[in-house]
Amino acid sequence: MNSLFYLMRKQLKNIICGLASKPLALIGYIFIGIMILGSMIAVLFMPSGTIRHGSNELFSAIFTGLVTVAVYFSLKQGVDKGSSYFRFADVNLIFTSPIKANKVLLYGFIKRIGTSVLIVMFSIFQLPNIKNNFVLKDYGVWLILLTVLLYSLLSQIPGMVLYTFTSVSNKRRVMAKRVLDALVLLFAFGFLVQALKKGNVAEAFVQYLNSSVFAAIPIVGQLRAIVAAAVYGIDSSFYYSIIILLVIIAAFILILYKTDPDYYEDVLGATDQMEQRIKAKREGKGNGINNKTRKVKGEFLSSGSKAIFEKHLLEYRKTSYFMFFDKSSIIIIIAGIVFKYLMPDGVSNIFFILFFSAYMLFFFTIQGKWPLELEKPYIFLIPESNTSKLIYCTMAENIKNLLDGTLLFTVSYFLFDVNPIVIVLCIISYTLYGAIYIYSDVLSRRLFGKIHSKTMLIFIKMFVSAFVVLPGVILMGVISIGQRNMIITALAIVAWNLAATTILLLLSKSVLNNLEISQ
């Protein structure tokens, strides 16, 4: 085990030395640390329930639903591909070394603890939203972070255990898939029955996810009891749940080691999938790999920078359900509609849907198609202006955001009693928010080149986007207080976003002047 600890120390030392040789990256990480520390201090001292006093039952239901969905996908991934704590560097160096399998597994688990702590640090940025909408105990923030830490430690283990069981034969894998599908149907059926009884979807959601059924589900029940203590207070079930989770972690690791000492082969497939996913993210190819594509017929009718736009259209046709409509469209639209029902009637309005959807949109636009063009020299050689090339390079994504926004706010029109002009302005604002995120991404690439870390790149994009968007939100708030006219308020948002988009576009177009800094 000493050799593995030596390896971990060297890896940490290399990271620190690498940062020392890249002052810009080091400054970025220091800035991220200051942001996390500042956010944590603000969360600890800010009052609870600033926006509203959400019920304890709603708090528990939201976390129960999130944990249930996360555990389901962990198990589903375990059946399909397995899970892994390792990278290819571990496969090449450690799997081939004369070290016992249990020690290698412990090494992977210790590395996962480091990742889990990082996940907890990032979750701090979501705590202000939680504290603004719910009344937490004095120690509630710490219990939420503890829940995130415990889940991040557990997230891969159930999938690994299930994969070890199902990989023996195809019959077992089919059986496991049918059991998971049956559980999904039971979940949906139970919710439908509850909704028919209550006659209200939101109330049915809260009551169903707070039922004793979910308390009896391993991992889900324990995590719910721990996070619920943030609003209800600590009782005996809190301590029992922590003990049970620790026992589950120890039991799963023991099962992995005792059931299949040669688990190396089991994790190779999952490790390969993870490496490809990481590579895809770094190249700007989205969050997934092996996306299903279909053959489409098309030909290039344009030349110059317009040809890039046509290429993007063909790529969207290969992966989208219809035109630009894909999985991200479904997620944003459903999330926006569900958010409407989770907000109280006196608070909910069309602008909350706009801001929440724009918030969700950020995480889908940080991996666009335009960075792929910078990996090739063609866009730099096109004899056209940088502005023209940048506009056509990002036009497909802007059109997608326009169509997604049109569908989202067309549905919202039937949920809110608002003027159609406000709906049109919300569609324009949503599209412009997407453009701000895109050109903030371009500007970040121009200022910092190819960033040392993907995590730091996301933080930089988030900071630049927030710096640009926040004044518009403040302006909207000031105008809405003085003027109770929704059209004027919506016009103010559109005006600011349009000005911000134009400025970002002009500042970022020089990214195409220097091939080296963009690579």
JOJO-V266008 format. One line per field, one symbol per residue. psi: psi as a letter, one per 30 degrees, with the letter a starting at -180 (. if undefined). burial: I if it has 16 or more other C-alpha atoms within 10 Angstrom, else O. A space follows every 10 residues. Layout:
psi = ???
burial = ???
This chain:
psi = feeeeeeeee eeeeeeeeee fieeeeeeee eeeeeeeeee eeeefkllhe elikleeeee eeeeeeeeee eeeeeeeeee fllkfllfee eeeefflhkk eeeeeeeeee eeeeeeeeee eefeffeeee fffljllege eeeeeeeeee eeefefeeee eeeeeffelf eeeeeeeeee eeeeeeeeee eeeeeeeegk eeeeeeeefg lfefffkkee eeeeeeffff eflkaefeee eeeeeeeeee eeeeeeeeei fhfeeefeee eeeeeeeeee efgggafllh kkllklkllj fllbffeeee eeeeeefefl ekcgjaeeee eeeeeeeeee ffklefeklf feeeeeeeee eeffffiafe feffflfeff fkilleeeee effgeeeeee eeeeeeeefe efeffkilkf eeeeeeeeee eeeeeeeefe eeeeeeefbj kekeeeeeee eeeeeeeeee eeeeeeeeef eejhjeeeee eeeeeeeeee eeeeeeffff fgfjeeff.
burial = OOOIOOOOOO OOOOOOOOIO OOOOIIOIIO OIOOIIOOII OOIIOOOIIO OOOIOIIIII IIIIIOIIOO IIOIIIIIII IIIIIIIOOI OOOIIOOOOO IIOIIOIIII OIOOOIIOOI IOOIIOIIOI IIIIIIIOOI IOIIIIIIII IIIIIIIIII IIIIIIIOOO OOIOOIIOOI OOOOOOOOOO IIOIIOOOOO IIIIIIIIII OOOIIOOOII IIIIIIIIII IIOIOOOIOO IIOOIOOIIO OIIOOIIOOO OOIIOIIIOI IIIIOOIIII IIIIIIOOOO OOOOOOOOOO OOOIIIIIII IIIIIIIIII OOOIIIOIIO OIIOIIIOOI OIIOOOOOII IOIIIOIIOI IIOIIIIIII IOOIOOOOII OOOOOIOOII IIIIIIIIOI IIIIIIIIIO OIIOOOOOOO OIIIIIIIII IIIIIIIIII IIIIIIOOII IIOOOIIIII IIOIIOOIIO OIIOOIOOII OOOOOIIIII IIIIOIIIOI IOOIIOIIII IIOOOOOIO
